[in-house]
Amino acid sequence: MTATIKMTADDITAFLTNEFPQINMASGTYVVDEVAHLAATLRLNANEHHLRPGGTISGPAMMTLADLAMYVALLGAIGPVALAVTTSLNINFLRKPSPGALLAHCRLIKLGKRLAVGDIALRSEGSDALVAHATATYAIPTENNVVL
């Protein structure tokens, strides 16, 4: 079975720009670095809006990045499905991120007809140490009969 990607990084960026303008992909804050078979890597170029007192990236900003990484990995696998939605997101904050960009790598560990489950690792750019680890589940609208 050949691995197929239904949407590229550029396709997904255009889709998110059109369907979810609140993310403001054009600002360069969130960048889809890579889309692979059942996986995606995103970048958060954090600015002052993402920081909490003390200068670290806030938990809500990290949760947004994790959720967006899961959505991008899912879009790469099933195509442009705007109505796929988060049903659960669990995150463990492990250490303070270093200043600079934060990377999220998501891999889909289950892709079914109605649900997808992903594992998301967040790291400061240039570091192997996990900043946070998340798992997420997305509901897929029933008209998309996707099976691995």
RAUR-V788513 format. One line per field, one symbol per residue. psi: psi as a letter, one per 40 degrees, with the letter a starting at -180 (. if undefined). A space follows every 10 residues. Layout:
psi->???
This chain:
psi->hhhihdhidd dddddddddg dddfddeedh hhdihihfii hihhgiadee iiheeihidd dddddddddd dddddddeag gdehihdihh ihhdihiiia ihihhhhheh haddiihihh hhiiheiehh dihiiihihh ieegghh.
